[in-house]
Amino acid sequence: MKTLFLVLFWGIFIQAQQSDLVNNTWYLEKLTLNNVDYPHPNTIAGANTTAQFSSSTLVTSLCNYLNATISFDNSIITFSNAGTTLGNCPNTPPYDDYNTFESKYFGIFFGTDTTSGFYPTYSYLIENINTILRLTVTNPNGDKAYFWSSNLSTADFSLSDLQIVPNPISDYFIIKTKSSNDKLSLFITDSSGKKIMEESLKNNREYSIDISHFSTGIYFVTIKNDRQFLIKKILKK
């Protein structure tokens, strides 16, 4: 009976993962290649790398497009063919960073620089972090691409100037922004992902948050509005 329950649970989990995968537009946050992080450039408003999955296709793009025919086997995505458009982002600053990033994304992560033209299989995992979904896709070399179901671009995000002071923190911290923002939500999670605090922040440029009752350790502060969110790491002394 226990084995049957585990099989049923795993089947439901995989179905939910695939449903989330195909029902969201995913925004690339960063690549981790050979254990080195490469954050997505954010100097140009709206210049995001997106990925859109269906039950049989993947389309992902920045300046160029990668189109692939795919199939699913539990948490494994298999490519049966893939192709990219040829070209570059405009060859002028500040697009240089985008050309470099796109070459790593297509060429190294997806393997378009290899003799086969693409890697055949990838694993994926979707996690719910403070009501926002994070997608991690891993290629056969262990390289990872991290996506979010909400736009992380800070170039056009009203909280891009957000500061948390002091950090490390003894009793409380101040959230500072240069403009008043309404309908903001704050979540604080511990290093295991457990939600510790949730508050609504309304129409101020500074917010005081008391964490004197928190245990010493690392926490993550998520602040979101209707469109986007930012995550900051804090240390409670």
Helices and strands as residue ranges (DSSP letters): H 2-22, E 25-33, E 36-39, E 50-53, E 57-61, E 65-73, E 76-84, H 96-103, I 104-109, E 121-129, E 132-138, E 144-148, E 163-165, E 172-181, E 184-190, E 195-201, E 204-210, E 217-224, E 229-236
